[in-house]
């Protein structure tokens, strides 16, 4: 599938990533490579080899970036995540497919439909796939641990969002054809879904308009955080960048992304950082427990559907369709709640109507896919890693957390909530989660070194290792580090 340009783009991406590492520091090259591959490489096209997961637009940039970062970064620049909970969740995420395979060796037979059982080969391939999925998380945790790298990530993200706005605006007006023109690829079902209110919803190279809208919404949150920090982006104000991205998001006609951006971006800009961290933590815990709440009928789905219908009958119908599917799929999960049903679509529901077999379910949300394939164990491993940054910053919220890091947390919050209705978990989500997972430990390490060298009131610029503190993740301002007696008031 696809033309020779599509295959060549995937094959050549490691060379593009190498050029990035040669031109900019590793912390910036990692962001450019992961996000650039996500935005510009083709969907659908992939290379299949025996015993390993497919190589595609997600895995190739992740592997290439990881190898180059390890090989070309400065000595001591990478630090493996030290938190035992994070390491335990990563290990659980990788080994869960083995246990899923052991409990799903029997085939699923519905009429003429035959889905084979999982073999050791399948389990090994799925585990390797989960290892590759975690590479952006490890890169974020190992290289993007401090305020400087977090601000770099935000600036690069907004720059790419502005660049991407050009093809998005073109497709909104002319129809989503870039994927077909450049790579010779088209999915007629997704193309039909792009028809919106007499116009189009752009897909560009992401494969679906919802993913484009989520990416732009995250760019709006990043711009709002940079605006609060008064950081300019490639010579333009963050306020102007936010305004441009807001117009693009509205024109792309995705109600869910618009609502999330309208709620999170103003909250990030207006609320004290501690209060925002607290709100984010509460919401993340709700998301983590969502399958339990949903199964116990504690989620007011009827009221949410009526609210969505009041805005748009199409949105209300779409939400009703999703919740009905979730109810069916949760019944399927209840049959294998611990390790799930595994791969090959075994987690879906097929019905034999006498003359054909019909799949009556659609798996939209990331959460229902995760718990259906790998059960509660796999779900906790995945969403535990994605929720850990909220717990980590909430636990340490009384310490100084930079606005750059809180902005990343706001982006993570938008994406985490979006994982309930949509399947929008992508490498950039893992990269941001990793970047936040090591922040507190690094800052505490800097503070311990600061205390051990000399009393704080005796410090001066000449006696303090500013570069080391920056690498370790210190988020105190110059004035606070030199004269703590005149610290700024609490952000809460």
C-alpha positions in Angstrom: 0.0 0.0 0.0 1.2 3.5 -0.7 3.7 4.6 -3.3 7.5 4.5 -3.2 7.7 7.9 -1.5 5.8 6.5 1.5 8.3 3.6 1.9 11.3 5.8 1.3 10.1 8.3 4.0 10.0 5.6 6.6 13.3 4.1 5.5 15.0 7.6 5.5 13.7 8.9 8.8 16.7 7.6 10.8 18.9 9.8 8.6 16.6 12.8 9.2 16.8 12.1 12.9 20.6 11.9 12.6 20.7 15.3 11.0 18.7 16.7 13.9 21.1 15.3 16.5 24.1 16.8 14.6 22.4 20.3 14.4 20.9 20.8 17.9 21.4 19.4 21.4 20.0 16.0 22.2 17.1 17.3 24.3 15.8 19.3 21.3 16.6 16.7 18.7 14.6 14.1 20.6 11.5 16.4 20.5 12.0 17.3 16.8 12.4 13.6 15.8 9.5 12.1 17.8 7.0 14.9 16.9 8.3 15.3 13.3 7.9 11.6 12.6 4.4 11.6 14.1 3.3 14.6 12.0 4.8 14.0 8.6 5.4 10.2 8.1 2.6 8.2 6.4 0.0 6.1 8.2 -1.0 2.6 7.2 2.4 1.8 5.5 4.6 -0.5 7.6 7.3 -3.1 7.3 6.5 -6.5 8.7 9.3 -8.9 9.8 9.0 -12.2 11.6 9.1 -12.2 15.4 8.9 -8.4 15.8 6.1 -5.8 15.7 5.5 -3.8 12.5 7.9 -0.9 11.8 5.7 2.1 11.1 5.5 5.9 11.7 5.4 5.4 15.5 8.1 2.7 16.0 10.7 3.9 13.5 11.1 7.4 14.9 11.1 5.9 18.5 13.8 3.4 17.7 15.9 5.7 15.7 15.7 8.5 18.3 16.5 6.2 21.1 19.6 4.7 19.4 20.9 8.2 18.4 20.2 9.7 21.7 22.1 7.0 23.5 25.0 7.1 21.1 25.4 10.9 20.5 24.4 12.5 23.8 27.0 13.8 26.3 28.2 11.5 29.0 25.9 11.6 32.0 23.2 13.4 30.1 20.8 10.4 30.3 19.6 9.1 33.6 17.4 6.1 33.9 14.1 6.8 35.9 14.9 6.0 39.5 11.4 5.8 40.9 10.5 2.2 41.9 6.8 2.6 41.1 7.7 3.9 37.6 10.1 1.0 37.0 7.6 -1.5 38.3 4.8 -0.2 36.0 7.1 -0.2 33.0 8.1 -3.8 33.8 4.4 -4.8 34.2 3.5 -3.1 30.9 6.2 -5.2 29.1 5.5 -8.6 30.6 1.7 -8.5 30.7 1.4 -9.8 27.1 3.1 -13.1 28.2 0.4 -13.8 30.8 -2.3 -12.7 28.4 -1.0 -15.2 25.9 -0.9 -18.0 28.5 -4.6 -17.4 29.3 -5.7 -17.1 25.7 -4.4 -20.1 23.9 -7.8 -21.4 22.9 -9.3 -20.0 19.7 -12.5 -17.9 19.5 -15.1 -19.5 17.2 -18.4 -17.8 16.3 -20.1 -19.4 13.4 -17.7 -19.3 10.4 -15.5 -16.9 12.2 -12.3 -18.5 13.6 -9.8 -16.3 15.6 -6.7 -18.3 16.6 -5.4 -18.5 20.1 -2.3 -16.6 21.1 1.0 -18.4 20.9 4.4 -17.8 22.6 5.4 -16.1 19.4 2.5 -13.7 19.6 3.2 -12.9 23.2 6.8 -12.2 22.5 6.0 -9.9 19.6 3.4 -8.0 21.8 5.9 -7.6 24.6 8.6 -6.3 22.2 5.9 -3.9 20.8 5.2 -2.6 24.3 8.9 -2.1 24.9 9.1 0.1 21.7 6.0 2.0 22.9 7.8 2.9 26.1 10.9 4.3 24.3 9.6 7.9 24.1 8.6 7.7 27.8 12.2 6.6 28.7 13.7 9.3 26.5 11.5 11.9 28.2 12.3 10.7 31.7 16.0 10.3 30.9 16.8 13.5 28.9 13.9 16.0 29.5 14.0 16.2 33.3 14.3 20.0 33.9 12.6 23.3 33.3 14.9 24.2 30.4 14.1 21.0 28.5 10.4 21.4 29.3 10.4 24.9 27.9 12.2 23.7 24.8 9.6 21.0 24.3 6.8 23.6 24.5 8.4 26.0 22.1 9.1 23.2 19.5 5.6 21.9 19.9 4.0 25.3 19.2 6.3 25.9 16.2 5.3 22.6 14.7 1.6 23.3 15.4 1.9 26.6 13.5 3.7 24.9 10.6 1.1 22.2 10.5 -1.7 24.8 10.5 -0.9 25.6 6.9 -1.8 22.1 5.4 -4.6 21.9 7.9 -6.2 25.1 6.6 -5.7 23.9 3.0 -7.5 20.7 3.7 -10.3 22.4 5.5 -11.0 24.4 2.4 -10.0 21.9 -0.4 -10.6 18.5 1.3 -8.1 16.1 3.0 -5.9 15.0 0.1 -2.3 15.5 1.2 -1.9 11.8 2.2 -3.1 10.7 -1.2 -1.1 13.3 -3.1 2.2 12.7 -1.3 2.0 9.1 -0.3 -0.7 7.6 -2.5 -2.8 6.6 0.5 -6.5 7.1 1.1 -9.0 5.5 3.6 -12.4 6.1 2.1 -14.2 5.6 5.5 -12.1 8.2 7.3 -12.4 10.5 4.3 -16.2 10.3 4.6 -15.9 11.0 8.3 -14.0 14.2 7.4 -17.2 15.8 5.9 -18.4 18.4 8.3 -21.1 21.1 8.0 -20.7 21.6 4.3 -16.9 21.6 4.6 -14.1 19.3 5.7 -12.1 18.3 8.7 -8.4 18.0 7.9 -6.5 14.8 8.3 -3.1 15.7 6.7 -0.7 12.8 7.6 -2.3 11.7 10.9 -5.0 9.6 9.3 -8.0 11.1 11.2 -9.4 14.5 11.8 -9.8 13.9 15.5 -6.0 13.4 15.9 -5.4 16.6 14.1 -7.8 18.5 16.4 -6.2 17.0 19.5 -2.7 18.0 18.3 -3.9 21.6 17.7 -5.7 21.7 21.0 -2.5 20.6 22.8 -0.6 23.4 20.9 -3.2 25.9 22.3 -2.5 24.8 25.8 1.3 25.0 25.2 0.9 28.5 23.8 -1.2 29.5 26.8 1.5 28.4 29.2 4.2 30.2 27.2 2.1 33.3 27.1 1.9 33.2 30.9 5.7 32.8 31.0 6.0 35.7 28.5 8.1 33.5 26.1 8.3 34.5 22.5 8.1 31.7 19.9 10.4 32.1 16.9 10.1 35.8 17.2 6.3 36.1 17.6 4.3 36.4 20.7 2.7 33.4 22.3 -0.6 35.3 22.3 -0.5 35.5 18.5 0.4 31.9 18.2 -2.5 31.0 20.5 -5.0 33.1 18.5 -3.9 31.4 15.2 -4.2 27.9 16.6 -7.6 28.7 18.2 -8.9 29.8 14.8 -7.6 26.6 13.1 -9.1 24.4 15.8 -12.5 26.0 15.5 -12.4 25.7 11.7 -11.5 22.0 12.0 -14.8 21.3 13.7 -14.1 18.8 16.5 -16.3 19.6 19.4 -14.5 17.5 22.0 -11.1 19.1 21.3 -12.6 22.6 21.3 -14.3 22.0 24.7 -11.2 20.6 26.3 -9.0 23.5 25.0 -11.6 26.0 26.3 -11.6 24.4 29.7 -7.9 23.7 30.2 -6.1 26.6 28.5 -7.8 29.4 30.5 -7.5 27.3 33.8 -3.8 27.0 33.1 -3.4 30.7 32.5 -5.5 32.0 35.4 -5.3 29.5 38.2 -2.4 29.4 40.8 -0.1 26.5 39.9 -0.7 24.5 43.1 -4.5 24.7 42.5 -4.1 23.6 38.9 -1.9 20.7 39.9 -4.5 19.6 42.5 -7.3 19.8 40.0 -5.3 17.8 37.5 -4.5 15.2 40.1 -8.2 14.7 40.9 -9.2 14.4 37.2 -6.3 11.9 36.6 -7.5 9.7 39.4 -11.0 9.7 38.0 -9.6 8.7 34.6 -7.6 5.9 36.2 -10.7 4.6 37.9 -12.9 5.2 35.0 -13.5 1.5 34.0 -14.6 0.8 37.6 -16.9 3.8 37.7 -18.3 3.0 34.3 -18.9 -0.6 35.2 -20.7 0.4 38.4 -22.9 2.9 36.5 -21.5 5.8 38.4 -20.7 7.8 35.2 -23.8 9.9 34.3 -23.8 8.9 30.6 -27.4 9.9 30.0 -26.9 13.4 31.3 -23.7 13.8 29.3 -25.5 12.6 26.2 -28.3 15.1 26.7 -25.8 17.9 27.2 -24.0 16.9 24.0 -27.3 16.7 22.1 -28.1 20.3 23.2 -25.0 21.5 21.4 -25.4 19.2 18.3 -27.6 16.3 17.5 -24.7 14.6 15.6 -22.4 14.9 18.6 -25.2 13.5 20.8 -25.7 10.5 18.5 -22.0 9.9 18.3 -21.6 9.9 22.0 -24.6 7.6 22.5 -23.1 5.1 20.0 -19.8 5.1 21.9 -21.3 4.6 25.3 -23.5 1.7 24.0 -20.4 0.1 22.6 -18.5 0.6 25.8 -21.3 -1.2 27.7 -21.1 -4.2 25.4 -17.3 -4.3 25.5 -17.3 -4.1 29.3 -19.4 -7.2 29.4 -16.8 -8.9 27.3 -14.1 -7.7 29.6 -15.9 -9.2 32.6 -15.3 -12.7 31.1 -11.5 -12.2 31.3 -10.9 -9.3 33.7 -7.3 -10.0 34.8 -5.2 -10.3 31.6 -7.8 -9.7 29.0 -8.5 -11.3 25.6 -5.3 -10.5 23.8 -4.8 -9.5 20.2 -6.4 -10.4 16.8 -9.7 -8.7 17.7 -10.5 -11.3 20.3 -11.7 -8.5 22.7 -14.5 -7.6 20.3 -18.0 -9.1 20.0 -19.2 -10.9 16.9 -22.7 -12.3 16.3 -23.7 -15.1 13.9 -27.0 -14.2 12.3 -27.3 -17.5 10.4 -25.9 -16.4 7.0 -22.9 -14.3 8.1 -20.9 -13.2 11.1 -21.0 -9.5 12.1 -18.8 -7.6 14.4 -21.2 -5.5 16.3 -18.7 -3.4 18.3 -16.4 -0.5 17.7 -13.4 0.2 20.0 -13.0 3.9 20.1 -11.4 4.9 23.4 -7.9 3.9 24.4 -9.1 2.8 27.8 -11.5 0.2 26.4 -8.9 -1.1 24.0 -6.3 -1.5 26.8 -8.6 -3.2 29.3 -10.1 -5.4 26.6 -6.8 -6.7 25.2 -4.8 -6.9 28.5 -7.3 -6.8 31.3 -7.0 -4.8 34.5 -3.3 -5.6 34.8 -2.5 -4.1 31.5 -4.8 -1.2 32.0 -3.2 -0.3 35.4 0.3 -0.6 33.9 -0.5 1.7 31.0 -2.7 4.3 32.7 -0.7 4.1 35.9 2.3 5.4 33.9 0.2 8.1 32.2 -1.3 9.2 35.5 2.0 9.1 37.6 3.1 12.6 36.7 -0.1 14.0 38.3 0.4 12.0 41.5 4.1 13.0 41.5 3.6 16.7 41.2 0.6 16.7 43.6 2.7 15.0 46.2 5.3 17.7 45.8 3.0 20.6 45.0 4.3 22.7 47.9 7.8 22.8 46.3 8.6 25.2 43.4 7.3 23.8 40.1 8.1 25.8 37.0 5.3 27.1 34.8 6.9 25.2 31.9 6.4 21.9 33.8 2.9 22.8 34.8 2.1 23.6 31.2 3.3 20.1 30.2 1.0 18.7 32.9 -1.9 20.7 31.4 -1.1 19.2 28.0 -1.0 15.7 29.6 -4.3 16.4 31.2 -6.0 17.2 27.9 -4.6 14.1 26.3 -5.4 11.9 29.2 -9.1 13.0 29.2 -9.2 12.6 25.4 -8.2 8.9 25.8 -11.7 8.1 27.2 -13.7 8.8 24.0 -10.8 8.6 21.5 -7.8 6.5 20.6 -5.3 9.4 20.7 -2.4 7.8 22.6 0.6 8.5 20.5 4.4 8.7 21.1 4.2 12.4 22.0 1.9 11.5 24.9 4.5 9.1 26.2 7.3 11.6 25.7 5.5 14.3 27.8 4.6 11.7 30.5 8.2 10.7 30.7 9.4 14.3 30.8 7.3 14.9 33.9 8.0 11.6 35.7 11.6 12.4 36.7 11.1 16.1 37.5 10.6 16.0 41.2 13.4 13.5 41.9 15.8 15.6 39.9 14.8 18.8 41.7 15.2 17.2 45.1 18.6 16.0 44.1 19.6 19.5 43.2 18.4 20.8 46.5 20.4 18.2 48.4 23.5 19.2 46.6 22.8 22.8 47.2 22.4 22.2 50.9 25.5 20.1 51.2 27.9 22.6 49.6 27.3 25.6 51.9 24.6 27.5 53.8 22.2 29.0 51.3 22.7 32.6 52.5 26.4 32.4 51.7 25.9 31.3 48.1 27.0 33.5 45.2 27.1 33.1 41.5 30.7 32.1 41.6 30.3 29.5 44.2 27.2 27.7 42.8 27.3 25.3 39.9 24.5 26.9 37.8 25.0 24.5 34.9 24.7 21.4 37.1 21.6 22.8 38.8 20.0 23.4 35.5 20.8 19.9 34.3 19.4 18.5 37.5 16.1 20.3 37.1 16.3 23.1 39.6 13.3 25.4 39.0 14.2 28.3 41.4 14.8 31.7 40.0 18.2 33.4 40.3 17.0 35.7 43.0 15.5 32.8 45.0 18.8 30.8 44.8 21.0 33.8 45.9 18.7 35.4 48.5 16.1 33.0 49.8 15.1 35.5 52.5 13.2 37.5 49.8 11.5 34.6 48.2 8.4 35.3 46.1 5.1 34.5 47.8 3.5 31.1 47.3 1.6 30.5 44.0 -1.4 29.2 45.9 
